[in-house]
Amino acid sequence: MKDYSTRDIEPSRLSYINYFLNLEGFMEPIELRHKLHQIPELMFREFETTKLLTDTISKLPVIKIHHPLETGLLVEYTVNNNGYLLFRADIDALPIKEETGIDFSSTNNFMHACGHDVHSSILYGFMKYVVENKIDRNILFLFQPAEEGGGGAEKVIASGILYKFKIEKAFALHVTDEYDFGTIASTSGVLFASAFEVDLEIYGKSAHVAFPENGVHSFDTLRLFLDKVDSLIKGKTERIIFGYGKISSGTARNIIPSLTRAECTIRTMNMESSLKFHDDLKQLLDELKSTKGIAYNLHKGPLYSEVVVNENLFKQYSSLLSKDYNFIDCGSKMTGEDFGFFTKLYPSFMFWLGTSKGEKHGLHNPKFLPDDSIIDVAIDIFKKIIHH
């Protein structure tokens, strides 16, 4: 088990503390959001983000900060001998150049285009509320690195830190402008698909385009492969997506490309189906290797578990939250989210939180920008959850 560092900020049990907590003067969640938005960092490189969060949170009394990985942090709030609730936010950003034009825009060529700055600020504001009001529930606040790739959730679990605590339930949200502002959307069972990143390299033989018979066209082979994948998926009864977002090929306009690379993703309803579909892809490539004379490499990248919302928790919180919010049963989405690793360990409830006030840019878009006011809405939702 990996060693981890622990930093004591104040005694962890409220029963030992006889003073009134006044948190006026501490950084407000919106201010934190603006600071985080200006310093977006990619997966496992969230060093300035971690420092800002640690420096800000360490000023709160009655908490203990753990650093199970180089980046990210786990904040412990212990007040009794009962079990814990785990609330998780993600902290990494994307290699996207921002196009929002706001005065707190990114100061580098990366961007919080998936709302992780908002998620982290929500979790901080919720934590501030819990501490200030001396909430009598043990809670863990996880600021997780590398959600966008690299399997940060799985690495946090592998560190062993969470096994120190009896975690009874886990919670997370994800902002989106797919839904109107303040709308909550979730479902019982699979909310988000299993996501499996795969990289494909097809090796042919270069030749002058005037003499195609002397070469083996790697890009044409990729096109044929993708056609075969489409036919394969149409013959399946289960939901499968094979996406390819980045393709590179060739060296000059008049030379048949000898190498074509494609960065791809598999989306299915569970990890087992993702692995099985990977085997199907390999079989197609073996056939092309035999008939077209190519060679290939099919590299396995991170494999994310599906996100499963516990049936009983869905019933409980959909009933609770629909009293004050528009609550939608949205069914399963093909979005990938590594919170799924936590849902395999603990009964979990995750949900979309709508941010749209008319705009519909979508996640991972250079113009995606939830309004600051969604932070207080989300904090209120988390309050209702812990008081229920």
Buried (B, 14 or more C-beta within 10 A) or exposed (E): EEEBEEEEBBEBEBEEBEEEBEBEEBBBBBBBBBBBBBBBBBBBBBEBBBEBBBEBBBEBBBBBBBBBBEBBBBBBBBBEEEEBBBBBBBBBBBEBEBBBEEEBBBEEEBBBBBBBBBBBBBBBBBBBBBBBEEBEBBBBBBBBBBBBBBBBBBBBBBBEBBEBBEBEBBBBBBBBBBBEBBBBBBBBBBBBBBBBBBBBBBBBBBBEEEEEEEBBBBBBBBEBBBEBBEEBBEEEEEBBEBEBEEBEBBEEEEEBBBBBBBBBBBBBBBBEBBBBBBEBBEEBBEEBBEEBEBBBEBEEBBBBBBBBBBEEBBEBBBEBBEEEBBBBEBEBBBBBBBBBBBBBBBBBBBBBBBBBEEBEBEBEBBBBBBBBEBBEBBBBBBBBBBEE
